[in-house]
Amino acid sequence: MPENTKDTAAAAGFEPKIVAFFCNWCTYLAADLAGISRTRYPANIRVVRTMCSGRIDPQFVLEAFAKGADGVLIGGCHPGDCHYESGNYKTLRRVKLLRAVLREMGIEDERFRLEWLSASEAEPLRAVVEDMVAKIRALGPLPKLPERENIPAEREEVAV
């Protein structure tokens, strides 16, 4: 019987759960084109449509991992092609900071990914999804994140 959790996950038929935050104007349309073109890619992703990748709050990514996602994929317009001019630059800055936070939490880099995909890039989207699913499948399930200690909030009574 395998001792390693990765071996155990593979033996048990582990299928990763990936939350994908896609920009409405580019990556979401690439996913739509993939569907219209009947392009096959793993059904491991759950797409959350956002108006712009720049609107994805880092808390959304942290919440996805906390709620059981094994990976998170952010898809946005290519730099310089943002419908809102600079949203993808904001995303890039946030992702750099978020990567550092995720590393501190013990989450491997392969579990969090940012991709620039335009509306016409259904085939590259398929390749990205397949690659991410394969990498996370090899890593195994994300271990449950440690719970924060329940520290009672001390409240001082204020005399009125």
VMD Tcl script that builds the backbone (N, CA, C; Angstrom):
set m [mol new atoms 480]
animate dup $m
set s [atomselect $m all]
$s set {name element resname resid chain x y z} {
  {N N MET 1 A 0.840 -1.183 0.000}
  {CA C MET 1 A 0.000 0.000 0.000}
  {C C MET 1 A 0.884 1.243 0.000}
  {N N PRO 2 A 0.646 2.224 -0.902}
  {CA C PRO 2 A 1.507 3.384 -0.992}
  {C C PRO 2 A 1.428 4.252 0.252}
  {N N GLU 3 A 2.603 4.739 0.678}
  {CA C GLU 3 A 2.643 5.603 1.855}
  {C C GLU 3 A 2.520 7.072 1.477}
  {N N ASN 4 A 2.998 7.420 0.292}
  {CA C ASN 4 A 3.001 8.793 -0.159}
  {C C ASN 4 A 1.583 9.227 -0.534}
  {N N THR 5 A 1.194 10.446 -0.127}
  {CA C THR 5 A -0.160 10.915 -0.450}
  {C C THR 5 A -0.355 11.069 -1.949}
  {N N LYS 6 A 0.723 11.420 -2.681}
  {CA C LYS 6 A 0.600 11.551 -4.130}
  {C C LYS 6 A 0.280 10.200 -4.742}
  {N N ASP 7 A 0.954 9.126 -4.268}
  {CA C ASP 7 A 0.673 7.784 -4.760}
  {C C ASP 7 A -0.741 7.355 -4.379}
  {N N THR 8 A -1.133 7.696 -3.160}
  {CA C THR 8 A -2.470 7.351 -2.688}
  {C C THR 8 A -3.530 8.046 -3.541}
  {N N ALA 9 A -3.288 9.321 -3.852}
  {CA C ALA 9 A -4.242 10.076 -4.662}
  {C C ALA 9 A -4.354 9.473 -6.058}
  {N N ALA 10 A -3.221 9.117 -6.641}
  {CA C ALA 10 A -3.238 8.530 -7.979}
  {C C ALA 10 A -3.957 7.187 -7.957}
  {N N ALA 11 A -3.700 6.406 -6.911}
  {CA C ALA 11 A -4.334 5.093 -6.801}
  {C C ALA 11 A -5.844 5.225 -6.587}
  {N N ALA 12 A -6.250 6.272 -5.897}
  {CA C ALA 12 A -7.673 6.466 -5.605}
  {C C ALA 12 A -8.410 7.174 -6.743}
  {N N GLY 13 A -7.708 7.513 -7.822}
  {CA C GLY 13 A -8.361 8.186 -8.950}
  {C C GLY 13 A -8.657 9.644 -8.671}
  {N N PHE 14 A -7.733 10.316 -8.015}
  {CA C PHE 14 A -7.893 11.727 -7.680}
  {C C PHE 14 A -8.118 12.578 -8.927}
  {N N GLU 15 A -9.132 13.399 -8.904}
  {CA C GLU 15 A -9.397 14.365 -9.963}
  {C C GLU 15 A -9.396 15.759 -9.339}
  {N N PRO 16 A -8.473 16.613 -9.772}
  {CA C PRO 16 A -8.377 17.941 -9.168}
  {C C PRO 16 A -9.578 18.831 -9.470}
  {N N LYS 17 A -9.867 19.714 -8.523}
  {CA C LYS 17 A -10.902 20.729 -8.699}
  {C C LYS 17 A -10.182 22.059 -8.901}
  {N N ILE 18 A -10.425 22.685 -10.040}
  {CA C ILE 18 A -9.751 23.942 -10.365}
  {C C ILE 18 A -10.800 25.021 -10.573}
  {N N VAL 19 A -10.630 26.137 -9.868}
  {CA C VAL 19 A -11.502 27.290 -10.052}
  {C C VAL 19 A -10.796 28.222 -11.027}
  {N N ALA 20 A -11.502 28.613 -12.092}
  {CA C ALA 20 A -10.926 29.476 -13.119}
  {C C ALA 20 A -11.681 30.793 -13.165}
  {N N PHE 21 A -10.961 31.872 -12.900}
  {CA C PHE 21 A -11.534 33.215 -13.004}
  {C C PHE 21 A -11.151 33.756 -14.380}
  {N N PHE 22 A -12.145 33.919 -15.265}
  {CA C PHE 22 A -11.886 34.329 -16.641}
  {C C PHE 22 A -12.474 35.703 -16.936}
  {N N CYS 23 A -11.682 36.511 -17.617}
  {CA C CYS 23 A -12.107 37.822 -18.099}
  {C C CYS 23 A -13.232 37.647 -19.122}
  {N N ASN 24 A -14.266 38.429 -18.998}
  {CA C ASN 24 A -15.418 38.369 -19.892}
  {C C ASN 24 A -15.058 38.619 -21.351}
  {N N TRP 25 A -14.086 39.482 -21.609}
  {CA C TRP 25 A -13.814 39.950 -22.964}
  {C C TRP 25 A -12.807 39.093 -23.715}
  {N N CYS 26 A -12.032 38.287 -23.031}
  {CA C CYS 26 A -11.007 37.503 -23.736}
  {C C CYS 26 A -11.071 36.019 -23.371}
  {N N THR 27 A -10.614 35.670 -22.203}
  {CA C THR 27 A -10.483 34.255 -21.858}
  {C C THR 27 A -11.829 33.551 -21.783}
  {N N TYR 28 A -12.846 34.224 -21.273}
  {CA C TYR 28 A -14.165 33.602 -21.230}
  {C C TYR 28 A -14.661 33.314 -22.650}
  {N N LEU 29 A -14.390 34.230 -23.562}
  {CA C LEU 29 A -14.782 34.022 -24.961}
  {C C LEU 29 A -13.963 32.905 -25.603}
  {N N ALA 30 A -12.709 32.736 -25.170}
  {CA C ALA 30 A -11.898 31.610 -25.653}
  {C C ALA 30 A -12.514 30.294 -25.187}
  {N N ALA 31 A -12.989 30.258 -23.941}
  {CA C ALA 31 A -13.654 29.055 -23.429}
  {C C ALA 31 A -14.952 28.802 -24.193}
  {N N ASP 32 A -15.661 29.878 -24.505}
  {CA C ASP 32 A -16.896 29.758 -25.299}
  {C C ASP 32 A -16.579 29.228 -26.697}
  {N N LEU 33 A -15.528 29.741 -27.317}
  {CA C LEU 33 A -15.120 29.267 -28.643}
  {C C LEU 33 A -14.711 27.801 -28.585}
  {N N ALA 34 A -14.039 27.413 -27.503}
  {CA C ALA 34 A -13.655 26.001 -27.344}
  {C C ALA 34 A -14.909 25.121 -27.312}
  {N N GLY 35 A -15.935 25.583 -26.636}
  {CA C GLY 35 A -17.184 24.827 -26.575}
  {C C GLY 35 A -17.888 24.764 -27.915}
  {N N ILE 36 A -17.947 25.895 -28.603}
  {CA C ILE 36 A -18.592 25.939 -29.918}
  {C C ILE 36 A -17.846 25.060 -30.916}
  {N N SER 37 A -16.512 25.054 -30.796}
  {CA C SER 37 A -15.670 24.268 -31.710}
  {C C SER 37 A -15.585 22.802 -31.305}
  {N N ARG 38 A -16.250 22.466 -30.214}
  {CA C ARG 38 A -16.231 21.108 -29.663}
  {C C ARG 38 A -14.816 20.630 -29.333}
  {N N THR 39 A -14.005 21.592 -28.866}
  {CA C THR 39 A -12.657 21.274 -28.410}
  {C C THR 39 A -12.775 20.568 -27.074}
  {N N ARG 40 A -12.109 19.426 -26.955}
  {CA C ARG 40 A -12.201 18.660 -25.715}
  {C C ARG 40 A -11.057 19.040 -24.775}
  {N N TYR 41 A -11.426 19.346 -23.547}
  {CA C TYR 41 A -10.431 19.545 -22.498}
  {C C TYR 41 A -11.026 19.033 -21.193}
  {N N PRO 42 A -10.179 18.767 -20.206}
  {CA C PRO 42 A -10.691 18.181 -18.967}
  {C C PRO 42 A -11.799 19.024 -18.339}
  {N N ALA 43 A -12.747 18.356 -17.751}
  {CA C ALA 43 A -13.881 19.024 -17.108}
  {C C ALA 43 A -13.585 19.347 -15.646}
  {N N ASN 44 A -12.330 19.492 -15.322}
  {CA C ASN 44 A -11.931 19.749 -13.936}
  {C C ASN 44 A -12.049 21.211 -13.540}
  {N N ILE 45 A -12.286 22.103 -14.498}
  {CA C ILE 45 A -12.344 23.522 -14.147}
  {C C ILE 45 A -13.784 23.983 -14.000}
  {N N ARG 46 A -13.963 24.897 -13.082}
  {CA C ARG 46 A -15.243 25.572 -12.888}
  {C C ARG 46 A -14.974 27.041 -13.155}
  {N N VAL 47 A -15.605 27.567 -14.180}
  {CA C VAL 47 A -15.327 28.923 -14.630}
  {C C VAL 47 A -16.187 29.938 -13.884}
  {N N VAL 48 A -15.523 30.977 -13.400}
  {CA C VAL 48 A -16.191 32.124 -12.799}
  {C C VAL 48 A -15.914 33.289 -13.742}
  {N N ARG 49 A -16.973 33.834 -14.308}
  {CA C ARG 49 A -16.845 34.919 -15.286}
  {C C ARG 49 A -16.737 36.256 -14.559}
  {N N THR 50 A -15.687 37.006 -14.878}
  {CA C THR 50 A -15.515 38.341 -14.297}
  {C C THR 50 A -15.455 39.347 -15.440}
  {N N MET 51 A -15.816 40.566 -15.189}
  {CA C MET 51 A -15.778 41.562 -16.254}
  {C C MET 51 A -14.352 41.871 -16.681}
  {N N CYS 52 A -13.402 41.751 -15.768}
  {CA C CYS 52 A -12.001 42.031 -16.065}
  {C C CYS 52 A -11.145 41.278 -15.062}
  {N N SER 53 A -9.997 40.796 -15.506}
  {CA C SER 53 A -9.113 40.108 -14.563}
  {C C SER 53 A -8.659 41.059 -13.460}
  {N N GLY 54 A -8.669 42.354 -13.745}
  {CA C GLY 54 A -8.301 43.349 -12.742}
  {C C GLY 54 A -9.303 43.459 -11.608}
  {N N ARG 55 A -10.475 42.867 -11.766}
  {CA C ARG 55 A -11.499 42.901 -10.715}
  {C C ARG 55 A -11.417 41.694 -9.792}
  {N N ILE 56 A -10.457 40.820 -10.018}
  {CA C ILE 56 A -10.330 39.625 -9.183}
  {C C ILE 56 A -9.567 39.995 -7.920}
  {N N ASP 57 A -10.274 40.018 -6.832}
  {CA C ASP 57 A -9.677 40.338 -5.539}
  {C C ASP 57 A -8.852 39.142 -5.073}
  {N N PRO 58 A -7.668 39.364 -4.502}
  {CA C PRO 58 A -6.881 38.240 -3.980}
  {C C PRO 58 A -7.661 37.375 -2.996}
  {N N GLN 59 A -8.619 37.973 -2.312}
  {CA C GLN 59 A -9.436 37.216 -1.375}
  {C C GLN 59 A -10.228 36.121 -2.088}
  {N N PHE 60 A -10.607 36.341 -3.345}
  {CA C PHE 60 A -11.332 35.321 -4.115}
  {C C PHE 60 A -10.468 34.074 -4.276}
  {N N VAL 61 A -9.193 34.281 -4.558}
  {CA C VAL 61 A -8.259 33.161 -4.750}
  {C C VAL 61 A -8.064 32.422 -3.428}
  {N N LEU 62 A -7.829 33.169 -2.364}
  {CA C LEU 62 A -7.644 32.544 -1.043}
  {C C LEU 62 A -8.891 31.782 -0.623}
  {N N GLU 63 A -10.056 32.344 -0.904}
  {CA C GLU 63 A -11.325 31.694 -0.555}
  {C C GLU 63 A -11.518 30.405 -1.358}
  {N N ALA 64 A -11.121 30.419 -2.627}
  {CA C ALA 64 A -11.245 29.217 -3.455}
  {C C ALA 64 A -10.413 28.087 -2.860}
  {N N PHE 65 A -9.181 28.385 -2.471}
  {CA C PHE 65 A -8.339 27.360 -1.845}
  {C C PHE 65 A -8.919 26.916 -0.499}
  {N N ALA 66 A -9.413 27.867 0.278}
  {CA C ALA 66 A -9.988 27.534 1.589}
  {C C ALA 66 A -11.227 26.656 1.459}
  {N N LYS 67 A -11.985 26.821 0.371}
  {CA C LYS 67 A -13.220 26.050 0.175}
  {C C LYS 67 A -12.985 24.719 -0.531}
  {N N GLY 68 A -11.705 24.372 -0.791}
  {CA C GLY 68 A -11.423 23.041 -1.314}
  {C C GLY 68 A -10.900 22.947 -2.730}
  {N N ALA 69 A -10.623 24.067 -3.378}
  {CA C ALA 69 A -10.051 24.005 -4.731}
  {C C ALA 69 A -8.616 23.484 -4.637}
  {N N ASP 70 A -8.235 22.649 -5.590}
  {CA C ASP 70 A -6.860 22.147 -5.650}
  {C C ASP 70 A -5.981 23.073 -6.473}
  {N N GLY 71 A -6.600 23.953 -7.260}
  {CA C GLY 71 A -5.864 24.899 -8.071}
  {C C GLY 71 A -6.744 26.061 -8.471}
  {N N VAL 72 A -6.089 27.174 -8.820}
  {CA C VAL 72 A -6.806 28.356 -9.279}
  {C C VAL 72 A -6.108 28.870 -10.533}
  {N N LEU 73 A -6.916 29.122 -11.570}
  {CA C LEU 73 A -6.425 29.647 -12.835}
  {C C LEU 73 A -7.076 31.001 -13.081}
  {N N ILE 74 A -6.244 32.001 -13.376}
  {CA C ILE 74 A -6.764 33.316 -13.747}
  {C C ILE 74 A -6.446 33.519 -15.219}
  {N N GLY 75 A -7.459 33.890 -15.990}
  {CA C GLY 75 A -7.265 34.155 -17.408}
  {C C GLY 75 A -7.687 35.565 -17.741}
  {N N GLY 76 A -6.809 36.286 -18.437}
  {CA C GLY 76 A -7.114 37.658 -18.796}
  {C C GLY 76 A -6.640 38.000 -20.191}
  {N N CYS 77 A -6.917 39.222 -20.596}
  {CA C CYS 77 A -6.493 39.713 -21.906}
  {C C CYS 77 A -4.977 39.880 -21.928}
  {N N HIS 78 A -4.411 39.812 -23.121}
  {CA C HIS 78 A -2.979 40.051 -23.263}
  {C C HIS 78 A -2.661 41.482 -22.831}
  {N N PRO 79 A -1.482 41.707 -22.221}
  {CA C PRO 79 A -1.113 43.079 -21.843}
  {C C PRO 79 A -1.214 44.023 -23.049}
  {N N GLY 80 A -1.850 45.152 -22.820}
  {CA C GLY 80 A -2.060 46.116 -23.883}
  {C C GLY 80 A -3.392 45.949 -24.598}
  {N N ASP 81 A -4.082 44.829 -24.373}
  {CA C ASP 81 A -5.355 44.567 -25.043}
  {C C ASP 81 A -6.552 44.594 -24.094}
  {N N CYS 82 A -6.362 45.070 -22.892}
  {CA C CYS 82 A -7.443 45.065 -21.902}
  {C C CYS 82 A -8.574 45.990 -22.327}
  {N N HIS 83 A -9.788 45.493 -22.232}
  {CA C HIS 83 A -10.987 46.264 -22.562}
  {C C HIS 83 A -11.087 47.509 -21.671}
  {N N TYR 84 A -10.540 47.392 -20.462}
  {CA C TYR 84 A -10.569 48.500 -19.502}
  {C C TYR 84 A -9.201 49.172 -19.380}
  {N N GLU 85 A -8.376 49.034 -20.375}
  {CA C GLU 85 A -7.074 49.674 -20.539}
  {C C GLU 85 A -5.948 49.111 -19.680}
  {N N SER 86 A -6.129 49.027 -18.363}
  {CA C SER 86 A -4.996 48.616 -17.525}
  {C C SER 86 A -5.341 47.537 -16.504}
  {N N GLY 87 A -6.480 46.899 -16.657}
  {CA C GLY 87 A -6.898 45.888 -15.684}
  {C C GLY 87 A -5.927 44.731 -15.573}
  {N N ASN 88 A -5.373 44.295 -16.706}
  {CA C ASN 88 A -4.465 43.149 -16.648}
  {C C ASN 88 A -3.134 43.509 -15.992}
  {N N TYR 89 A -2.735 44.774 -16.047}
  {CA C TYR 89 A -1.516 45.187 -15.340}
  {C C TYR 89 A -1.743 45.143 -13.829}
  {N N LYS 90 A -2.958 45.519 -13.418}
  {CA C LYS 90 A -3.318 45.429 -12.001}
  {C C LYS 90 A -3.290 43.960 -11.560}
  {N N THR 91 A -3.813 43.085 -12.418}
  {CA C THR 91 A -3.816 41.650 -12.122}
  {C C THR 91 A -2.400 41.133 -11.946}
  {N N LEU 92 A -1.508 41.523 -12.834}
  {CA C LEU 92 A -0.122 41.062 -12.769}
  {C C LEU 92 A 0.530 41.470 -11.454}
  {N N ARG 93 A 0.304 42.690 -11.013}
  {CA C ARG 93 A 0.865 43.141 -9.727}
  {C C ARG 93 A 0.283 42.334 -8.569}
  {N N ARG 94 A -1.018 42.101 -8.595}
  {CA C ARG 94 A -1.665 41.344 -7.521}
  {C C ARG 94 A -1.183 39.896 -7.487}
  {N N VAL 95 A -1.015 39.293 -8.675}
  {CA C VAL 95 A -0.586 37.893 -8.745}
  {C C VAL 95 A 0.815 37.732 -8.161}
  {N N LYS 96 A 1.696 38.675 -8.433}
  {CA C LYS 96 A 3.056 38.594 -7.882}
  {C C LYS 96 A 3.016 38.592 -6.357}
  {N N LEU 97 A 2.196 39.467 -5.782}
  {CA C LEU 97 A 2.067 39.517 -4.328}
  {C C LEU 97 A 1.373 38.266 -3.784}
  {N N LEU 98 A 0.350 37.824 -4.483}
  {CA C LEU 98 A -0.421 36.667 -4.049}
  {C C LEU 98 A 0.417 35.393 -4.066}
  {N N ARG 99 A 1.304 35.273 -5.046}
  {CA C ARG 99 A 2.203 34.104 -5.095}
  {C C ARG 99 A 3.033 33.993 -3.824}
  {N N ALA 100 A 3.534 35.138 -3.363}
  {CA C ALA 100 A 4.344 35.146 -2.143}
  {C C ALA 100 A 3.511 34.702 -0.940}
  {N N VAL 101 A 2.279 35.169 -0.861}
  {CA C VAL 101 A 1.394 34.776 0.240}
  {C C VAL 101 A 1.103 33.281 0.185}
  {N N LEU 102 A 0.809 32.769 -1.013}
  {CA C LEU 102 A 0.503 31.348 -1.168}
  {C C LEU 102 A 1.701 30.479 -0.806}
  {N N ARG 103 A 2.909 30.911 -1.175}
  {CA C ARG 103 A 4.119 30.162 -0.796}
  {C C ARG 103 A 4.250 30.102 0.725}
  {N N GLU 104 A 3.988 31.234 1.378}
  {CA C GLU 104 A 4.046 31.271 2.848}
  {C C GLU 104 A 3.032 30.313 3.470}
  {N N MET 105 A 1.925 30.117 2.792}
  {CA C MET 105 A 0.879 29.212 3.281}
  {C C MET 105 A 1.195 27.755 2.957}
  {N N GLY 106 A 2.254 27.524 2.168}
  {CA C GLY 106 A 2.632 26.163 1.811}
  {C C GLY 106 A 1.945 25.634 0.564}
  {N N ILE 107 A 1.390 26.526 -0.242}
  {CA C ILE 107 A 0.716 26.121 -1.480}
  {C C ILE 107 A 1.720 26.216 -2.631}
  {N N GLU 108 A 1.904 25.110 -3.342}
  {CA C GLU 108 A 2.876 25.044 -4.425}
  {C C GLU 108 A 2.513 25.995 -5.558}
  {N N ASP 109 A 3.551 26.504 -6.240}
  {CA C ASP 109 A 3.360 27.444 -7.351}
  {C C ASP 109 A 2.498 26.869 -8.470}
  {N N GLU 110 A 2.592 25.569 -8.705}
  {CA C GLU 110 A 1.856 24.938 -9.806}
  {C C GLU 110 A 0.343 24.978 -9.604}
  {N N ARG 111 A -0.094 25.254 -8.383}
  {CA C ARG 111 A -1.532 25.268 -8.082}
  {C C ARG 111 A -2.189 26.605 -8.420}
  {N N PHE 112 A -1.393 27.610 -8.719}
  {CA C PHE 112 A -1.920 28.939 -9.004}
  {C C PHE 112 A -1.272 29.436 -10.287}
  {N N ARG 113 A -2.098 29.829 -11.244}
  {CA C ARG 113 A -1.568 30.162 -12.562}
  {C C ARG 113 A -2.297 31.355 -13.166}
  {N N LEU 114 A -1.536 32.198 -13.852}
  {CA C LEU 114 A -2.082 33.334 -14.587}
  {C C LEU 114 A -1.743 33.135 -16.057}
  {N N GLU 115 A -2.742 33.258 -16.926}
  {CA C GLU 115 A -2.537 33.100 -18.369}
  {C C GLU 115 A -3.226 34.233 -19.110}
  {N N TRP 116 A -2.534 34.748 -20.134}
  {CA C TRP 116 A -3.120 35.751 -21.019}
  {C C TRP 116 A -3.630 35.016 -22.248}
  {N N LEU 117 A -4.938 34.998 -22.441}
  {CA C LEU 117 A -5.547 34.289 -23.574}
  {C C LEU 117 A -6.614 35.164 -24.215}
  {N N SER 118 A -6.481 35.409 -25.503}
  {CA C SER 118 A -7.460 36.239 -26.203}
  {C C SER 118 A -8.666 35.395 -26.620}
  {N N ALA 119 A -9.672 36.063 -27.127}
  {CA C ALA 119 A -10.928 35.408 -27.488}
  {C C ALA 119 A -10.755 34.341 -28.564}
  {N N SER 120 A -9.728 34.451 -29.384}
  {CA C SER 120 A -9.534 33.497 -30.481}
  {C C SER 120 A -8.632 32.322 -30.109}
  {N N GLU 121 A -8.207 32.246 -28.867}
  {CA C GLU 121 A -7.230 31.230 -28.462}
  {C C GLU 121 A -7.857 30.047 -27.717}
  {N N ALA 122 A -8.774 29.376 -28.376}
  {CA C ALA 122 A -9.417 28.201 -27.783}
  {C C ALA 122 A -8.424 27.053 -27.634}
  {N N GLU 123 A -7.593 26.839 -28.617}
  {CA C GLU 123 A -6.618 25.734 -28.573}
  {C C GLU 123 A -5.562 25.955 -27.491}
  {N N PRO 124 A -4.981 27.169 -27.365}
  {CA C PRO 124 A -4.063 27.397 -26.239}
  {C C PRO 124 A -4.757 27.240 -24.878}
  {N N LEU 125 A -6.034 27.611 -24.792}
  {CA C LEU 125 A -6.776 27.416 -23.539}
  {C C LEU 125 A -6.855 25.932 -23.196}
  {N N ARG 126 A -7.170 25.113 -24.195}
  {CA C ARG 126 A -7.219 23.665 -23.979}
  {C C ARG 126 A -5.873 23.162 -23.460}
  {N N ALA 127 A -4.781 23.609 -24.067}
  {CA C ALA 127 A -3.443 23.176 -23.656}
  {C C ALA 127 A -3.131 23.607 -22.222}
  {N N VAL 128 A -3.520 24.824 -21.859}
  {CA C VAL 128 A -3.288 25.331 -20.500}
  {C C VAL 128 A -4.052 24.494 -19.485}
  {N N VAL 129 A -5.329 24.228 -19.771}
  {CA C VAL 129 A -6.152 23.447 -18.840}
  {C C VAL 129 A -5.601 22.033 -18.697}
  {N N GLU 130 A -5.266 21.402 -19.805}
  {CA C GLU 130 A -4.711 20.045 -19.747}
  {C C GLU 130 A -3.409 20.009 -18.946}
  {N N ASP 131 A -2.542 20.994 -19.177}
  {CA C ASP 131 A -1.266 21.058 -18.467}
  {C C ASP 131 A -1.474 21.261 -16.970}
  {N N MET 132 A -2.362 22.178 -16.616}
  {CA C MET 132 A -2.607 22.452 -15.197}
  {C C MET 132 A -3.225 21.245 -14.500}
  {N N VAL 133 A -4.169 20.594 -15.134}
  {CA C VAL 133 A -4.797 19.404 -14.550}
  {C C VAL 133 A -3.744 18.313 -14.335}
  {N N ALA 134 A -2.877 18.096 -15.320}
  {CA C ALA 134 A -1.837 17.061 -15.201}
  {C C ALA 134 A -0.879 17.373 -14.056}
  {N N LYS 135 A -0.473 18.634 -13.930}
  {CA C LYS 135 A 0.466 19.012 -12.864}
  {C C LYS 135 A -0.169 18.859 -11.481}
  {N N ILE 136 A -1.419 19.275 -11.353}
  {CA C ILE 136 A -2.080 19.175 -10.046}
  {C C ILE 136 A -2.402 17.721 -9.726}
  {N N ARG 137 A -2.759 16.951 -10.732}
  {CA C ARG 137 A -3.001 15.520 -10.520}
  {C C ARG 137 A -1.728 14.860 -9.963}
  {N N ALA 138 A -0.556 15.245 -10.497}
  {CA C ALA 138 A 0.711 14.700 -10.026}
  {C C ALA 138 A 1.024 15.150 -8.594}
  {N N LEU 139 A 0.614 16.384 -8.245}
  {CA C LEU 139 A 0.847 16.884 -6.885}
  {C C LEU 139 A -0.065 16.211 -5.870}
  {N N GLY 140 A -1.236 15.816 -6.305}
  {CA C GLY 140 A -2.213 15.245 -5.391}
  {C C GLY 140 A -3.097 16.333 -4.815}
  {N N PRO 141 A -4.046 15.927 -3.976}
  {CA C PRO 141 A -4.970 16.923 -3.415}
  {C C PRO 141 A -4.243 17.919 -2.519}
  {N N LEU 142 A -4.765 19.116 -2.475}
  {CA C LEU 142 A -4.210 20.142 -1.604}
  {C C LEU 142 A -4.518 19.744 -0.165}
  {N N PRO 143 A -3.486 19.636 0.667}
  {CA C PRO 143 A -3.770 19.304 2.067}
  {C C PRO 143 A -4.648 20.378 2.694}
  {N N LYS 144 A -5.477 19.955 3.615}
  {CA C LYS 144 A -6.365 20.905 4.291}
  {C C LYS 144 A -5.506 21.955 4.977}
  {N N LEU 145 A -5.863 23.201 4.741}
  {CA C LEU 145 A -5.111 24.292 5.339}
  {C C LEU 145 A -5.396 24.327 6.830}
  {N N PRO 146 A -4.358 24.623 7.644}
  {CA C PRO 146 A -4.582 24.659 9.093}
  {C C PRO 146 A -5.575 25.748 9.470}
  {N N GLU 147 A -6.405 25.412 10.423}
  {CA C GLU 147 A -7.397 26.365 10.917}
  {C C GLU 147 A -6.696 27.430 11.748}
  {N N ARG 148 A -7.234 28.633 11.688}
  {CA C ARG 148 A -6.717 29.686 12.558}
  {C C ARG 148 A -7.135 29.349 13.975}
  {N N GLU 149 A -6.274 29.687 14.905}
  {CA C GLU 149 A -6.642 29.460 16.301}
  {C C GLU 149 A -7.785 30.398 16.656}
  {N N ASN 150 A -8.727 29.854 17.366}
  {CA C ASN 150 A -9.852 30.684 17.786}
  {C C ASN 150 A -9.415 31.526 18.969}
  {N N ILE 151 A -9.037 32.724 18.681}
  {CA C ILE 151 A -8.608 33.647 19.723}
  {C C ILE 151 A -9.801 34.526 20.047}
  {N N PRO 152 A -10.276 34.437 21.263}
  {CA C PRO 152 A -11.444 35.253 21.596}
  {C C PRO 152 A -11.106 36.737 21.502}
  {N N ALA 153 A -11.993 37.460 20.890}
  {CA C ALA 153 A -11.788 38.913 20.775}
  {C C ALA 153 A -12.118 39.545 22.111}
  {N N GLU 154 A -11.135 40.228 22.653}
  {CA C GLU 154 A -11.372 40.894 23.926}
  {C C GLU 154 A -12.039 42.235 23.648}
  {N N ARG 155 A -13.142 42.426 24.275}
  {CA C ARG 155 A -13.869 43.672 24.074}
  {C C ARG 155 A -13.903 44.431 25.378}
  {N N GLU 156 A -13.577 45.659 25.232}
  {CA C GLU 156 A -13.653 46.498 26.431}
  {C C GLU 156 A -15.011 47.195 26.420}
  {N N GLU 157 A -15.585 47.210 27.579}
  {CA C GLU 157 A -16.850 47.932 27.674}
  {C C GLU 157 A -16.535 49.414 27.766}
  {N N VAL 158 A -17.237 50.150 26.961}
  {CA C VAL 158 A -17.006 51.589 26.930}
  {C C VAL 158 A -18.118 52.267 27.707}
  {N N ALA 159 A -17.691 53.084 28.665}
  {CA C ALA 159 A -18.684 53.810 29.452}
  {C C ALA 159 A -19.164 54.996 28.635}
  {N N VAL 160 A -20.475 55.146 28.575}
  {CA C VAL 160 A -21.039 56.241 27.788}
  {C C VAL 160 A -21.360 57.402 28.663}
}
mol reanalyze $m
mol bondsrecalc $m
mol representation Tube
mol addrep $m
